[in-house]
Amino acid sequence: MTYRELINEVLMRLREPIIKYDWSGAIGSDDTLTEYQRIVGMLVNDAKKSVENYHDWLILRQSLSLNTSSGVKNYNLSSGDTIKVIEIINQSTGVKLKQVSRQFMNSLMYPSEASGDPVYYCFNGADSSNNLKIDLSPIPNKSETLTIDTSIPQAPLSLATDVIKVPTHPVILGAWGRAVTERGEDGGRTAQLILAESIESMKQAIMIDSGNTQYESDWYV
């Protein structure tokens, strides 16, 4: 479903005029849209972000590759500060790296830190572009490739033709509930019912999505 279609789904539920044609450029730069239509567009993105944060949706998963260098401990993930790391695997050894705390990583550094194939990783701040950084231990002593399975939220919708990735129904209901709340109608009772329905819709979507990942916690020898 496109961004314009999502906004129109909410506008129809609010009994407001829908957007009949795709706008030009980003939503905030098109004068053909009313201020209220833009507000609903913002609420759609708010609801989208909420749905994305509730679950590691399969549609948002990406596998990244990170090449280590001998003697280098710290690496940038280069995917912004909203990335969620699911697991890291060393392609050369098949070892799944274990995430540890900053305190544990510090305990490995003194009096001297070992070098070799990485076994542990922890997050260590971000660079000037807000890309998260990770430390590896032992410090790599050769070039190896790490596969990083991640969940990365979709950028905020802006163009009329942008297609949403996560399930649409909880997003529509979530944006509708936010719009009713913003209006302050009937003391918030309608908004509460809509948001409760949105949560239930999201639970059902998560249950369906999780059915395709039921073997993630199984181990084979």
N, C-alpha and C positions, 0 to 999 in steps of 0.2 A: 504494500500500500504506500502511495506517495505522501509527501508532506501535505500537499494541498488536500488530498482525500482525507487524511487524518483530521486536519483542521475543520473541514466541512462536516465530518461525522460529529464533531463536538458542537459546531455551530447549529446544526439541525436539531440536536438535543436541547439546545438553548433557545430554539425558535428564533434564530437570528439569520439574516441573509447569508447565503453561502458564497464562496469565491467561485465564479463561473469559469474563469480562465487562468492558466498558469501565469504567474507574475514573472517579471524580468529581473534576473540577478538575485541577490540576496533579499530575504524577506524584509529586512529593515530599510532597504533602499528604494522600494517600489511605492510610488505615491498613489497607485490605484487601489491599494488596500486601505481599509479603515483602521483607525487606531485599535478598535476592539478586535478586529481580525488578527492584528499583530500580537495583541495580548494573548489571544487564544493560542497562537503559534508558539509563544513563549511557554505557555502552560503545557502544551504538548511535549515540548522538550524537557520540561521539569518532570513530567510523568514518565517519559522515556528513560531519563537518567535513574529515576527511582526503580523502575522495572529492571534495568541493567544491573543495578547494584545488589539486587536480591538473590542473584543466582549466577553461576558460571555457565551461561547459555552456550550451547554448542556452536551456534551461529557466530558468536563473538570470539571463538578460540582461534589462535594463530600459533604456528611453530616458528620461532626465531632461531637463527644460528649465531653463535658467538665464538669467534676464534681467539684462543688464548695465545699469549706470547710469553716466552721464557723470562722469568723474573718479575712479571707484572701481576700485581695482586688485585687491583681495582679496575672495574670495567663499567662502561655506560650501557644501559639497555636500549637507549635511543628510541623509546616508544612513549615518552611522556610520563607524567606522574600518576596516571589513572590505570596503568597496567597492573594486572594481577598475575603473579607467577604461580602456575599450578605445579610444575615440576621441572627439574633440570637434569639432563642425562648426558654423560660423557660418551660421545660416539666411539671413541677409541677403546674404552674399557667396559662400556655398558653399565657403569656405576651410576646409580641415581643419587645425586648430591642431596645432602640433608641440610635443611634450613636451620640455622642456629641463631642465638641471640648475639647482640653486639658484645655483651659481657663475656660470653663463651669464646667468641672469636678473639677478644683481647687476651684471654687466658692462654691462647695458643701462640701468641706473639712473643712472649717473654719466657726465658731470657733470649731465645732465638726461635724463629719460626721455621718449620720444616719446609722443604720443597719437594715437589713430586706431582702425582696426579691429584687434582682437586677432589676432596671428599665433602667439604662443607662450603656453605655460602651464607652470607647475611647481607642485608641492605645497609648502605652507608651513605645516606644523603642523596643529593641530586646535583646535576651540573647546572650551568647558567641557563640552560634551556628547559629546566625542570625534568630532564630525563633521569630516572632513578639509576643509582649506581650500586653495584654489588662487589663485595670482597670475596675472594676465594682462598681456601686453605685446604691442604698445603699450597704454597705459592707454585704456580705452574713452572715446570723446568723445561718445557718444550711446547711447540705449537700443537694444539688440539682443538677440536670443534665440539662445542657444547650445544645440544638442542634444548631450547627453552620453550616449553609449552605454556602459553599464556592465555589470558582472557583480556581483551582490549575493547572498551566501550566504543561505540560508533560516535563520530563527531556530531555535534548538535546539527539537527536538520536546518537547512537554510533555503535551498532552492526548492521551487515548487515540485520538481521531479525527483527530489531525493527520496529514496526508498528506505523505509525503516527495516531494521534487521530483526529486532526482538518481536515477540507476539504483540499483535496490534490491539486486541480487545482490552487487556488491562491498561494499556496506554490511553486508549480512548476514554474509558471509564475514569481513570485517574485524572485526566485533563478536564473532563466534564465536572467531576467533583470539586476540583480546584476552582473552576470558573464559577460554580454556584456559590462556593465559599467566598470568593472575591466579591460577588454581588451582595452577599449578606442577606440572602432571601430566607424567609420562614425560620429565622433563628438558627439556621444551620442543620435542621433536622434532615432535609433532603440531601444535603451534602454528606452527612454521616452515612446515610443509606447507600448513596452512590459509591463512596469510598470503601465501604464494607464490601460491596459487590465487586469493586475493583480488586481488593485483596483476595477475595475468593477466586476471581478469574485468574489472578496471578498464580495462586496456589495450584490450580488445575493445569496451567501452562507449564509450571515447574515440574509437576508430577509427570506430565507427558515427556518433557525434555529429559528428565532424569531417567526415564525408562530406557533411553538409549545409551546411558552411561552406567548401567547397573553392574558392569563387570570391572569398573575402575578400581575397586578396592580388593579385587581378587588377586591372589598371588599364585603363580605356577612354578613348579620345580621340574 
